Amino acid sequence: MTWVAAEWLRIRLSIGAIGAYPLGSGQFAQTALIQIADMSGVAGVSFVVAAVNGAIADLIVQRGRWSWRTLGGAAVVPVLLLAVLAYGLFREAHPVPVIAGPRVAVVQPNAIHYKDPSRAKATFEEQLQFTRTEVAPGSADLIAWPENAISDVLTDDPAYLAELAGLVREKRARMIVGAHSWASRLPPRQHTSAFYLAADGTLLGRYDKLYLIPWSEYVPFERWLPRLSAALAQALLGYVGRGLPGDDLALFSIEDGGPASPRTVRFAVPICFEASSADFARRAAGHGADFLLNITSEGVFGAPVYTHMWALATLRAVENRVAIVRVGNNGISGFIEPSGRTQSVLRGKRTGRPFLEEGTLVDRVPVAERGGGTFYTRHGDWLAYLCVAGSLVLSGASFWARKRPSESSAAGRSSAP
């Protein structure tokens, strides 16, 4: 209980509220175990893992002098684990009904976005040519480029929109592209954004990233310690992030189902580490998102972070029973079902490796027939709240129990003749 409370507080109180590395995320491949997340969020999975490890630790530490209390507490844990697995197996046997949604072409260019922003236009041209070569006209309803696919303000150069318009008309598809937009020109501040283009090249909408990475995208404590914060960013990364968060979450829509049975599918676009935010996914699902399209560029962090972000995307899918499409500049890119199962993974063109290679993947998004989210979507981190409250109550009870004997001893000594 205390583990879950501390984990929840660590995420809530961290700079940037990045929800990385909860204990339960390590079980993302155990699909039966993580189904409980649609009730409790990842906190429920962390609770089970911590309980199992805690029971084993108690038995080891107290071996040879076990009490009924120790044995009774340890005996509860297998019952808890079996109950969670039984629920998971039931949900796997009776998954949320899904229908084949829009065809999405995921483009993984494996380009340099962060280290050489001066090459923004050349990198853009390379990605444009790669998409023209690898994505067949009419094969997709939506083409998705990763975060920072254009390492520049999209509207500053008319050539960007003109060439993108030519691409979508050629491919007969809509498009999501990661770029930047102006938040303010004086002082210069930018948003990290996702732009949505129609199949005729018209700009339909834009989403500005809400959860920024400290120092990389913005400078924490800049108002109070401007020089120190900027110097720290420069020392850590070699540049100073001057970004600003957006104002609100945005939902985009796309028509699917053909002329005989058209339907509107809605989606949100978490950018980079926003996939680690359970709040973002809950809000999107609660507002009617049928799937999440996570565009990201984590190249500077390396393959272990790619895998961890895939794990977090898997938990977000189960928590809200929505599909996740992950579009990584360097990988891992692919499609995750609302059940948390992997539907498909993009494999690189040269060796088939899922990361640090360029490649494309076209697949249909599995859209849940019945939207509206889950118990967790509606009620959020209730288990974490209970764990915080329970930890405070038990800590107080323990303190009071320790204090009372000392007070009784002191009273006894003062009344002695």
C-alpha positions in Angstrom: 0.0 0.0 0.0 2.8 2.4 0.9 4.6 1.5 -2.3 1.6 2.5 -4.5 1.1 5.7 -2.4 4.8 6.7 -2.8 4.7 5.9 -6.5 1.6 8.0 -7.2 3.0 10.9 -5.2 6.4 10.6 -7.0 4.6 11.0 -10.4 2.2 13.7 -9.2 4.9 15.8 -7.6 7.6 15.3 -10.2 8.7 18.2 -12.4 6.6 17.9 -15.6 4.4 15.2 -14.1 6.1 12.5 -16.3 4.5 9.2 -15.3 7.5 7.0 -16.2 8.6 3.8 -14.5 5.6 2.8 -12.3 6.3 -0.7 -11.0 3.3 -2.2 -12.8 4.6 -1.2 -16.2 7.2 -4.0 -16.1 4.4 -6.5 -16.5 3.1 -5.0 -19.8 3.7 -8.3 -21.7 1.7 -10.3 -19.1 -1.7 -9.4 -20.7 -3.8 -11.4 -18.2 -2.2 -9.7 -15.2 -2.6 -6.1 -16.6 -6.3 -6.4 -17.4 -7.1 -5.1 -13.9 -5.9 -1.7 -15.1 -9.3 -1.0 -16.6 -10.5 -0.9 -13.0 -7.6 0.5 -11.0 -5.1 2.0 -13.5 -1.5 0.9 -13.4 -1.6 1.4 -9.6 -3.6 -1.9 -9.4 -0.8 -3.8 -11.2 1.9 -2.1 -9.0 -0.1 -3.1 -5.9 -0.1 -6.8 -6.9 3.6 -6.8 -7.8 4.5 -5.0 -4.6 2.3 -7.3 -2.5 3.9 -10.5 -3.9 7.4 -9.2 -3.3 6.5 -7.9 0.1 5.0 -11.2 1.2 8.1 -13.1 0.0 10.4 -10.6 1.8 8.4 -11.0 5.1 8.7 -14.7 5.0 12.5 -14.5 4.3 13.2 -11.9 6.9 11.2 -13.7 9.6 12.0 -17.3 8.8 12.2 -19.5 11.8 10.1 -17.2 13.9 7.0 -16.9 11.8 3.8 -15.8 13.6 0.2 -16.4 12.6 0.1 -12.7 11.7 2.9 -13.1 9.2 1.6 -16.3 7.7 -1.9 -15.0 7.5 -0.8 -11.8 5.7 1.3 -13.9 3.3 -1.6 -16.2 2.6 -3.8 -13.3 1.5 -1.4 -12.5 -1.4 -1.9 -15.7 -3.5 -5.7 -15.2 -3.2 -5.2 -11.6 -4.4 -3.0 -12.7 -7.3 -5.4 -15.5 -8.3 -8.3 -13.1 -8.2 -6.5 -10.6 -10.5 -5.5 -13.3 -12.9 -9.0 -14.8 -13.0 -10.4 -11.3 -13.9 -7.7 -10.9 -16.5 -8.4 -14.3 -18.1 -12.1 -13.5 -18.1 -11.5 -10.2 -19.8 -9.2 -11.9 -22.4 -11.9 -14.5 -23.1 -14.5 -11.7 -23.4 -12.7 -8.8 -24.9 -14.2 -5.5 -25.9 -15.8 -5.9 -29.4 -13.8 -4.0 -32.0 -14.3 -3.0 -35.5 -11.7 -2.3 -38.2 -11.1 1.4 -38.1 -9.2 3.8 -40.4 -6.1 2.6 -42.2 -3.1 4.5 -40.8 0.3 4.6 -42.5 3.0 4.9 -39.8 6.2 6.5 -41.1 9.4 5.8 -39.0 12.1 7.9 -40.7 14.9 7.4 -38.1 16.0 11.0 -38.9 18.0 13.5 -36.8 15.5 15.9 -35.2 17.2 17.2 -32.1 20.9 17.3 -32.8 20.9 19.3 -36.0 17.9 21.7 -36.3 19.7 23.7 -39.0 19.1 20.7 -41.3 15.3 20.9 -40.8 14.5 21.5 -44.4 16.8 18.8 -45.7 15.4 16.3 -43.2 11.9 17.3 -44.2 12.7 16.6 -47.9 14.2 13.2 -47.0 11.1 12.2 -45.1 8.9 13.5 -48.0 10.7 11.4 -50.5 10.7 8.4 -48.2 7.0 8.6 -47.8 6.4 9.1 -51.5 8.4 5.9 -52.2 7.1 3.7 -49.4 3.4 4.6 -49.0 1.3 3.6 -52.0 -1.5 6.0 -53.2 -4.8 5.1 -51.7 -3.4 2.5 -49.3 -4.1 4.6 -46.2 -6.8 7.0 -44.8 -4.3 8.8 -42.6 -0.5 9.2 -42.9 1.3 9.9 -39.6 4.8 11.5 -39.2 6.5 11.5 -35.8 7.1 14.4 -33.4 9.5 17.1 -34.7 9.3 15.6 -38.2 9.7 19.3 -39.1 12.2 20.8 -36.6 10.9 24.3 -37.4 7.8 26.4 -37.2 5.6 25.0 -39.9 4.0 28.2 -41.0 7.2 30.2 -41.3 8.1 28.6 -44.7 5.2 28.3 -47.1 7.1 25.5 -48.9 6.4 23.1 -46.0 2.6 23.3 -46.4 2.8 23.4 -50.2 4.8 20.2 -50.4 2.7 18.5 -47.7 -0.4 19.4 -49.7 1.1 17.8 -52.8 1.9 14.7 -50.8 -1.6 14.1 -49.3 -3.2 14.8 -52.7 -1.0 12.2 -54.3 -1.6 9.6 -51.6 -5.3 10.5 -51.2 -5.0 10.5 -47.4 -5.2 12.9 -44.5 -2.0 13.5 -42.5 -0.7 14.2 -39.0 2.7 15.8 -38.9 4.8 16.9 -35.9 6.3 20.4 -36.1 6.5 23.6 -34.1 4.2 26.7 -33.9 4.6 30.1 -32.3 3.3 30.6 -28.8 4.7 34.2 -28.7 7.3 36.0 -30.8 8.4 38.4 -28.1 9.9 36.8 -26.1 10.3 34.0 -28.6 8.4 30.9 -27.3 7.2 27.9 -29.3 4.7 25.1 -29.0 5.6 21.5 -29.9 2.6 20.7 -32.1 0.8 18.2 -34.2 -0.8 19.6 -37.4 -3.7 17.9 -39.1 -4.1 18.1 -42.8 -7.1 17.2 -45.0 -6.6 15.1 -48.2 -6.7 18.2 -50.3 -3.9 19.8 -48.2 -6.2 22.1 -46.2 -5.0 22.6 -42.6 -7.8 21.2 -40.4 -6.4 21.7 -36.9 -3.5 21.8 -34.5 -2.8 20.3 -31.1 -0.1 21.9 -28.9 1.6 19.7 -26.4 0.4 20.1 -22.8 3.0 18.2 -20.8 6.5 19.4 -21.6 9.8 17.7 -20.7 11.7 19.9 -18.1 14.9 21.5 -19.4 14.5 19.8 -22.8 11.4 21.7 -23.8 11.0 24.3 -21.1 13.1 25.7 -18.1 11.6 24.9 -14.7 11.8 27.6 -12.0 12.7 30.2 -14.8 10.7 32.9 -13.0 12.6 32.6 -9.8 16.1 31.2 -10.8 16.4 32.2 -14.5 20.2 32.1 -14.8 20.7 29.0 -12.8 17.9 27.1 -14.6 19.2 28.1 -18.1 22.8 27.2 -17.2 21.7 23.8 -16.0 19.8 23.2 -19.2 22.8 24.3 -21.2 25.1 22.0 -19.3 22.8 19.0 -19.5 21.6 19.2 -23.1 23.7 21.9 -24.9 20.7 24.1 -25.5 17.9 25.8 -23.5 14.3 24.8 -24.1 12.1 27.8 -24.6 8.7 26.1 -25.1 5.3 26.8 -23.7 2.5 24.3 -23.1 -0.7 24.4 -25.1 -4.1 25.5 -23.7 -6.2 22.3 -24.0 -6.5 18.8 -25.3 -7.7 18.6 -28.9 -9.6 15.8 -30.6 -9.5 15.2 -34.4 -11.9 13.2 -36.5 -11.7 11.2 -39.6 -14.5 9.6 -41.7 -14.3 5.8 -42.1 -16.4 2.9 -43.2 -16.8 3.9 -46.9 -19.8 5.5 -48.7 -22.2 2.7 -47.8 -21.7 3.0 -44.0 -19.8 6.1 -43.2 -18.9 6.7 -39.5 -16.8 9.3 -37.7 -13.8 8.1 -35.7 -12.2 10.5 -33.2 -8.6 10.5 -32.0 -6.2 12.4 -29.8 -2.5 12.9 -30.4 -0.4 12.6 -27.3 3.1 13.9 -28.2 6.2 12.0 -26.9 6.1 11.5 -23.1 2.4 12.4 -23.0 1.8 8.7 -23.5 3.1 8.3 -20.0 0.3 10.5 -18.6 -2.6 8.5 -17.4 -4.5 11.8 -17.0 -4.1 12.6 -20.7 -5.4 9.3 -21.8 -8.3 9.4 -19.4 -9.3 12.9 -20.5 -9.1 11.9 -24.2 -11.2 8.7 -23.7 -13.7 10.6 -21.5 -14.2 13.2 -24.3 -14.9 10.4 -26.8 -11.5 9.6 -28.4 -11.7 6.2 -30.2 -7.9 5.8 -30.3 -4.7 7.6 -29.4 -2.1 8.4 -32.0 1.2 8.9 -30.1 3.8 10.7 -32.2 7.2 10.8 -30.6 10.9 11.3 -31.1 12.9 9.8 -28.2 16.1 9.3 -30.2 18.4 10.9 -27.6 17.2 8.5 -24.9 17.9 5.2 -26.6 16.3 1.7 -27.1 15.4 1.0 -23.4 13.2 4.1 -23.3 11.5 3.1 -26.6 10.6 -0.2 -25.0 9.4 1.5 -21.8 7.2 3.9 -23.7 5.7 1.0 -25.6 5.0 -0.6 -22.2 3.3 2.6 -20.9 1.2 2.9 -24.1 0.1 -0.7 -23.5 -1.2 0.2 -20.0 -2.9 3.3 -21.4 -4.8 1.1 -23.9 -6.0 -1.3 -21.2 -6.9 1.4 -18.7 -9.3 3.1 -21.2 -10.0 0.3 -23.7 -8.8 2.4 -26.6 -6.3 1.4 -29.3 -2.9 3.1 -29.3 -1.0 3.8 -32.5 2.6 4.7 -31.8 4.6 6.6 -34.4 8.2 6.9 -33.3 10.9 8.7 -35.2 13.4 6.0 -34.1 10.8 3.3 -33.0 9.2 1.4 -31.5 6.2 2.1 -33.8 3.0 0.0 -34.2 -0.5 -0.8 -33.2 -1.8 -1.9 -29.7 -5.3 -3.3 -29.3 -7.7 -2.1 -26.5 -7.0 -5.4 -24.8 -3.3 -4.5 -24.5 -2.2 -7.1 -27.1 0.2 -6.0 -29.8 -1.5 -6.0 -33.2 1.5 -5.2 -35.3 5.0 -3.7 -35.0 6.9 -1.8 -37.7 10.1 -3.6 -38.7 13.0 -1.7 -40.3 13.7 -2.1 -44.0 17.3 -3.3 -43.7 17.4 -5.9 -40.8 13.8 -6.0 -39.5 14.8 -4.4 -36.2 11.9 -2.5 -34.7 14.0 0.6 -33.7 16.8 2.7 -35.1 15.9 1.8 -38.7 13.6 3.5 -41.2 10.4 1.8 -42.3 6.7 2.1 -42.8 3.7 0.1 -41.7 0.0 0.3 -42.8 -2.6 -1.3 -40.7 -6.2 -0.7 -39.5 -6.9 0.8 -36.1 -9.0 -1.6 -33.9 -11.7 0.7 -32.7 -13.9 -0.5 -29.8 -17.6 -0.8 -30.8 -18.8 0.6 -27.5 -17.0 3.8 -26.4 -17.4 5.8 -23.2 -14.3 4.5 -21.5 -14.0 2.2 -18.4 -14.4 2.3 -14.7 -10.9 3.8 -14.5 -11.7 6.3 -17.2 -14.7 7.5 -15.1 -13.2 7.3 -11.6 -9.4 7.7 -12.1 -6.9 6.9 -9.4 -9.2 5.9 -6.6 -6.9 3.0 -5.6 -3.9 5.3 -5.3 -6.0 7.7 -3.2 -7.0 4.8 -0.8 -3.4 3.8 -0.6 -2.3 7.3 0.3 -5.1 7.6 3.0 -4.4 4.0 4.3 -0.6 4.7 4.5 -1.3 7.9 6.6 -3.7 6.1 8.9 -1.5 3.1 9.5 1.6 5.3 10.0 -0.3 7.4 12.5 -1.5 4.2 14.3 2.0 2.9 14.4 3.3 6.1 15.8 0.6 6.2 18.5 1.2 2.6 19.4 4.9 3.3 19.9 4.2 6.5 21.9 1.7 5.0 24.4 4.0 2.5 26.1 6.7 5.2 26.7 4.1 7.5 28.2 2.8 4.7 30.5 6.4 3.9 31.6 7.1 7.5 32.4 3.8 7.7 34.4 4.9 4.6 36.3 8.3 6.0 37.2 6.8 9.3 38.5 4.4 7.5 40.8 7.0 5.1 42.2 7.9 5.8 45.9 
